[in-house]
Amino acid sequence: MYMSQITTNYIQSPLNYTGGKYKLLSQILPLFPQDINTFVDVFCGGGNVGINANCQQVIFNDIDKNVIGILKLFKNVPINKLICDIMRIINEYGLSMVCEYGYEYYNCNSSAGLGNYNKQPFLKLREYFNTLKRKDKYYYIHLYVLIIYAFNNQIRFNSKGEYNLPVGKRDFNSDMQMKLNNFVVKLQEKKCSFVSHDFRYFTSQKLTLQDFVYADPPYLITCATYNENEGWNIQKEKCLYKYLDSLNEQHIRFALSNVLSSKGKTNEILKVWLNEHVGDYVCHHLDYNYSNSNYHTIDRNTGSDEVLVTNY
């Protein structure tokens, strides 16, 4: 069952986080400085960038305490023990394991997926998880199993603090096992710490000229779960640019991921901010299709202009 580590160019997070940058790493990472001491991943999400950053140590920060809790779990639990705990929960609730038994065993097929079989055991697990009060290792291992079997492997809680995604089509397949194994092994090798702060209160006083801040905030002009109920808004967007300006005044290097335009919408706040800092900041245009690097091409099909802004 246990998957041995497979070497790849970049480690991919086992958390399918909205806006994850795994497919853009080949374009983003070469634009980062090569002499970073502390890498601050201030909107770390699934950790795709921080885990692959060339640096002495990483600070993973995200306002979502559940994300940070899962990353801490990955950091502190040996991979063999983690796999055993995951399998124990899968077996306890009778969830599918296609990589061991195949689709026919569950009267399912790859095209339709496993939702029909897993729906009831998934709902039973979800119901139990939502009764848990203490956010400890036990809580986060159950949350991660829910994510594995949930729709699009996403994280979403309702206003009552209950996990509320429906069952998905896939299970703890070999690809998911490989991602988890490679990520956990790399994370446990890396010197890193985990915090959960609103970026507006993330202090930069202890940062030095050898440190680096990477900001990958929710994109203001795109539709996503984190933009619901004003989770990210104009005020926070403006505050972020002030925060980055303050880093620049302290001569601390930073990079910002964002989109200037998407599907007919333009981020006017970002556009104005960049115009105010012509000569100070560099705007690198990325290939929105995540294929070959092309820092000067806007995707003509989607009209999306994804950028990386740096102050060096």
C-alpha positions in Angstrom: 0.0 0.0 0.0 2.7 2.4 1.0 4.2 4.3 -1.9 7.9 4.9 -2.1 9.1 8.4 -2.9 9.4 9.2 -6.6 11.7 12.0 -7.5 10.1 14.8 -9.7 11.2 18.3 -10.6 8.7 19.8 -8.1 6.8 18.5 -5.2 3.0 18.8 -5.5 0.8 19.4 -2.5 -1.7 16.7 -1.6 -4.1 19.5 -0.8 -6.1 20.6 -3.9 -6.2 24.2 -2.9 -8.1 26.8 -5.0 -5.5 28.9 -6.8 -2.6 26.5 -6.1 0.5 27.4 -8.1 2.0 24.0 -8.8 1.6 24.3 -12.6 3.2 27.8 -12.6 6.3 26.8 -10.5 8.5 26.4 -13.6 7.8 30.1 -14.4 7.7 31.5 -10.8 10.6 29.9 -9.1 13.3 31.1 -11.6 12.2 34.7 -10.9 12.9 34.3 -7.1 16.3 35.3 -5.6 18.7 32.5 -5.1 20.1 33.7 -1.8 17.0 33.5 0.5 17.4 32.8 4.1 13.8 32.9 5.4 11.0 32.4 2.8 7.7 33.8 4.1 4.7 32.2 2.3 2.2 34.6 3.6 -0.9 33.1 1.8 0.5 29.5 1.7 -2.7 27.6 0.9 -1.6 24.0 0.0 2.1 25.0 0.3 3.1 24.3 -3.4 5.4 27.3 -3.5 6.9 27.2 0.0 7.7 23.5 -0.2 9.7 24.0 -3.4 11.4 27.3 -2.5 15.2 27.4 -2.5 15.9 28.8 0.9 17.2 28.0 4.4 13.8 28.0 6.1 10.1 28.6 5.4 7.3 30.2 7.3 4.0 28.9 6.2 1.2 31.3 7.0 -2.5 31.1 6.2 -5.5 32.7 7.8 -7.3 29.3 7.4 -6.4 27.5 10.7 -7.6 24.2 9.2 -5.0 24.4 6.4 -2.3 25.2 8.9 -3.5 22.3 11.1 -3.2 19.8 8.3 0.3 21.1 7.3 1.4 20.7 10.9 0.0 17.2 10.9 2.1 16.5 7.8 5.2 17.9 9.4 4.9 16.1 12.7 3.6 12.6 11.9 5.9 10.1 10.2 4.7 9.1 6.7 4.2 5.4 7.6 2.1 6.3 10.7 0.1 8.8 8.6 -0.7 6.2 6.0 -1.8 3.8 8.6 -4.1 6.3 10.3 -5.6 7.2 6.9 -6.2 3.5 6.1 -7.7 2.9 9.5 -10.4 5.5 8.9 -11.0 4.4 5.3 -11.5 0.8 6.5 -13.6 1.9 9.6 -16.1 3.7 7.4 -16.0 1.3 4.4 -14.8 3.8 1.9 -13.4 2.6 -1.4 -9.8 1.7 -2.3 -9.8 1.2 -6.1 -6.0 0.9 -6.3 -6.4 -2.4 -4.3 -9.7 -3.8 -5.5 -10.5 -2.1 -8.8 -13.7 -0.3 -9.9 -15.7 -3.5 -10.6 -15.4 -4.5 -6.9 -17.5 -1.5 -6.1 -19.8 -1.8 -9.1 -18.4 1.5 -10.4 -16.3 2.7 -13.4 -13.6 5.3 -13.9 -15.8 7.5 -16.0 -18.7 7.8 -13.5 -16.4 7.6 -10.5 -17.0 6.3 -7.0 -19.6 8.8 -5.7 -22.5 6.4 -5.7 -20.6 3.8 -3.6 -18.9 6.3 -1.2 -21.8 8.7 -0.6 -23.3 7.0 2.5 -19.9 6.2 4.2 -18.7 9.7 3.4 -21.7 11.3 4.9 -21.3 9.2 8.0 -17.7 10.2 8.3 -18.6 13.9 7.7 -21.3 13.8 10.3 -18.9 12.3 12.9 -16.2 14.8 12.0 -18.6 17.7 12.6 -19.1 16.6 16.2 -15.4 16.9 17.0 -14.6 19.9 19.1 -10.9 19.5 20.0 -8.7 20.4 17.0 -5.9 18.0 17.6 -4.1 15.3 15.4 -7.2 13.1 15.6 -9.3 16.0 14.2 -7.0 16.8 11.3 -6.4 13.2 10.2 -10.2 12.8 9.9 -10.4 16.2 8.1 -7.8 15.0 5.6 -9.6 11.8 4.9 -12.8 13.8 4.2 -10.8 16.0 1.8 -9.5 12.9 0.0 -13.1 11.7 -0.7 -14.8 15.1 -1.1 -15.8 16.9 -4.3 -12.7 18.1 -6.0 -10.7 17.3 -2.8 -11.6 20.8 -1.5 -11.8 22.4 1.9 -15.1 24.2 2.7 -16.9 24.9 5.9 -20.3 26.6 6.4 -21.1 29.5 8.7 -21.7 27.0 11.6 -18.2 25.7 11.2 -19.3 22.4 9.7 -17.5 20.7 6.8 -20.2 20.7 4.1 -18.8 19.5 0.8 -20.5 16.5 -0.9 -18.8 13.3 -1.9 -16.4 13.3 -4.8 -15.7 10.8 -7.6 -12.2 9.6 -6.6 -10.6 7.9 -3.6 -7.2 7.4 -2.0 -5.7 6.4 -5.3 -2.0 5.8 -6.2 -1.6 9.4 -7.5 -2.9 10.9 -4.2 -0.7 8.5 -2.2 2.3 9.6 -4.2 1.6 13.3 -3.7 1.1 12.8 0.0 4.2 10.7 0.4 6.5 13.1 -1.5 5.1 16.2 0.2 5.4 14.8 3.7 8.9 13.5 3.2 10.1 16.9 1.8 8.3 18.9 4.5 9.9 16.8 7.2 13.3 17.4 5.7 12.7 21.2 5.5 13.3 23.7 8.3 9.9 25.4 8.6 7.3 26.8 11.0 3.6 27.4 10.7 1.4 30.3 11.8 -2.1 31.5 11.1 -2.4 35.2 10.9 -4.3 37.8 8.9 -1.5 39.2 6.6 -2.3 42.7 8.0 -1.0 41.6 11.4 1.9 39.5 10.1 4.9 41.4 11.4 7.9 42.1 9.2 10.1 43.6 12.0 12.2 40.5 12.4 12.8 40.0 8.7 16.2 40.9 7.2 17.6 41.8 3.8 18.3 38.1 3.2 14.6 37.2 3.7 11.8 37.1 1.1 8.1 37.4 1.2 5.8 35.7 -1.3 2.2 36.8 -1.5 -0.4 34.8 -3.4 -3.7 36.3 -2.2 -7.2 35.5 -3.4 -7.7 37.1 -6.8 -10.1 40.0 -6.5 -11.6 39.7 -10.0 -12.0 35.9 -10.1 -14.8 33.8 -8.7 -13.8 31.4 -6.0 -15.0 30.0 -2.7 -12.7 32.3 -0.7 -14.3 35.4 -2.3 -17.8 34.4 -1.0 -19.3 36.6 1.7 -16.6 39.2 1.2 -13.8 36.9 2.3 -11.5 39.0 0.1 -12.5 42.5 -0.9 -11.3 45.8 -2.2 -10.3 47.0 1.3 -8.1 43.9 1.8 -6.6 44.3 -1.6 -5.5 47.9 -0.9 -4.2 46.8 2.5 -2.1 44.2 0.8 -0.4 46.7 -1.5 0.3 49.0 1.5 1.9 46.0 3.3 4.1 45.2 0.3 5.0 48.9 0.0 6.1 48.8 3.6 8.3 45.8 2.9 9.9 47.7 0.0 10.6 50.6 2.3 12.4 48.2 4.6 14.4 46.9 1.6 12.8 43.4 2.0 12.4 41.6 -1.2 8.9 40.4 -2.2 6.9 38.8 -5.0 3.2 39.1 -5.6 1.1 36.7 -7.7 -2.1 38.2 -9.1 -4.1 38.7 -12.3 -4.4 42.1 -14.1 -7.3 41.0 -16.2 -9.6 37.9 -16.5 -12.6 37.2 -18.6 -13.3 40.8 -19.5 -12.6 42.2 -15.9 -9.6 44.3 -15.0 -8.1 44.7 -11.6 -8.0 48.5 -11.6 -6.5 48.7 -8.1 -3.6 46.6 -9.1 -3.2 48.5 -12.4 -3.1 51.9 -10.5 -0.6 50.5 -7.9 1.7 49.3 -10.6 1.5 52.6 -12.5 2.4 54.4 -9.2 5.6 52.2 -8.9 6.9 52.2 -12.4 10.7 51.9 -12.1 10.4 50.4 -8.6 8.5 47.2 -9.3 8.7 44.7 -12.2 5.6 43.1 -13.6 6.3 39.7 -15.2 3.5 38.4 -17.4 3.1 34.6 -17.1 1.6 32.0 -19.3 -1.9 31.5 -18.0 -2.1 28.1 -19.6 0.7 27.0 -17.4 2.7 25.5 -20.3 6.0 26.8 -21.4 7.4 29.9 -19.7 6.6 33.1 -21.5 6.8 36.2 -19.3 5.4 38.6 -22.0 2.4 36.8 -23.3 -1.2 37.4 -22.4 -3.5 34.4 -23.0 -5.5 35.4 -26.0 -8.1 32.7 -25.6 -9.2 33.5 -22.0 -8.2 37.2 -21.9 -6.4 36.5 -18.6 -3.2 38.2 -17.7 -1.6 36.4 -14.8 1.4 38.3 -13.4 4.2 38.1 -10.8 5.2 41.5 -9.4 8.6 41.8 -7.8 10.5 44.7 -6.2 13.9 43.7 -7.4 
